[in-house]
Amino acid sequence: MTNYRPAGFWIRFLASTLDWVILMLPTTLLALYITNAASLQELLYRLIIAVIIWWVPSAFFTTLVYGPWFISKTGTTLGKYFSGLKVTNDEGQNLTYKRAFFRQNIGYAFSGSLFGLGFLAVAKDPEKLGWHDKATGSRVVITRTLWPLTLLVFVILFSLQGYFWSQAIKQVTTGPIIKEVTQFFSSPTF
Amino acid sequence: MPPKPDWTISELYNKSWKIVKNNPVLWIFGLAVAAGVGLNFSNVDRIFDSDTKNSLPATPSFQNFTNGQSDALGISATAPWTNFLSQIPTWIWVTLGIELVAFVIFALAISIVSSAWANGSLISGIDAALEGKKPTIRESSEKSFKSIKSLAWLTVVPGLVLTLVASLVLGTLAAFTAFVPSAVKVILIIVIILLGLVTYYFAIYITLSRIWALRMVVLDGKGGKEALFAGYRVAKKKTWSMIGLGLVNTIASIMVALVPIAILGLLFFGGFAFAKSVTVLSTILITLAITFGILAVIVLMLLGGIITSFKASTWTIAYKRIRNKYAS
């Protein structure tokens, strides 16, 4: 087994945040599509379509594929890849799908159960293991020092999404929908 | 001279307290078990569960909600929306329905596995502590992984089978009562009541058997079905002792959990009681109550973990006392 350095709290936090930003991208694009509607009814219709094509499927994608499958096959997710991190078992090999699934779902819930104390444990643990690592016999190691790149990718993606969200809010507040909403609430029957 | 009892509650409590006090790792597993409580079919060795279920307000149906809106807005105001909803193609509703049902089933499956794992880890950790070792998340979890299928089976199958069979039989008989003459109806109602009692008997014994079965799976490596039947044999012989311990456990845990709630209640009561006469005191008391309320959430969560691990510990010690006596 190659002796990699264990990854500490901050780089792991950065990798997780990057994962979150990556997974938010489709939602952000959908928000742009939804708020571009010409009427309140069309907005609702688009919302239902968004739930069908992304929000519910994304729950399956995240819990079954994005975390577990990628980690069992490659040892990383996109966020971890850009951060130069890898999830391995004690022997330095990739986790099995079952272990990876358990780690990414039940393990995370376990670590988050007491206000995220299980994640914060990474900072204090001598081997830099969180509760989810200990529960599944896994560890996160640094394969390459890439944190400046991680930070750059994060800033770019975060800014881009921030811009898209501001556009989405602008579309709602300046477009025809806000007028419809105002009319709806100011109607005498309300 | 009467035979020596297999356990006394004070003895179990003393030993459990020592174990739980010295091993905070058990609190974490207890917390995980307590958090996954909602999906369990047996609640005897848990607190909060039945209380919260009974006290939940009835959720208004969508029908009632839209009716209410029509009342407020007038029929003409909601009509375009009703038209709009009816214009959405059926395939969209069907797809949405299928996706949501799949999601709920998936979430249920994850919760069952999670609950099984947490239970197994907790029992395994308690066993390690009883053997004089320091329980760790890694070792306890590994041991739980090995028996996770049987643990999940025990969590779901017995309760589910009983629910399905009872619903089917009782539902069919209840439906029959509408088509039979009065004399037969009376007999059918008596049969339904008797079968209801039988179902209740089995529900109690499944709950009691599960307590031992979980321990047999984790500590003795038995399969789920084998453990359930062995657990049933033990439960039959120790019914009253188990009910006694279960009751004391429940009362003790409710009393412990009530302390922060009572303090909170007193502070709020005092705050509002002095609201008109002594404004400064009232403000101080309400501020204290809000601060304490936030703290109470953390305390109650932690307490939930400690109490769950304590109760699991009493059952595990009891099981270790009788494992070779009745189980085989």
Interface residues (C-beta under 8 A of the other chain):
Chain A: Q41 L44 Y45 I48 I49 V51 I52 V56 P57 A59 F60 T63 F102 N105 I106 A109 F110 S113 L114 F115 G118 W131 K134 A135 T136 G137 S187 T189 F190
Chain B: I28 L31 A32 A35 A72 L73 G74 S76 A77 P80 W81 F84 I88 I92 T95 L96 E99 L100 A102 F103 F106 I110 V113 S114 W117 A118 S121 T136 I137 R138 S141 E142 I298 M301 L302 G305
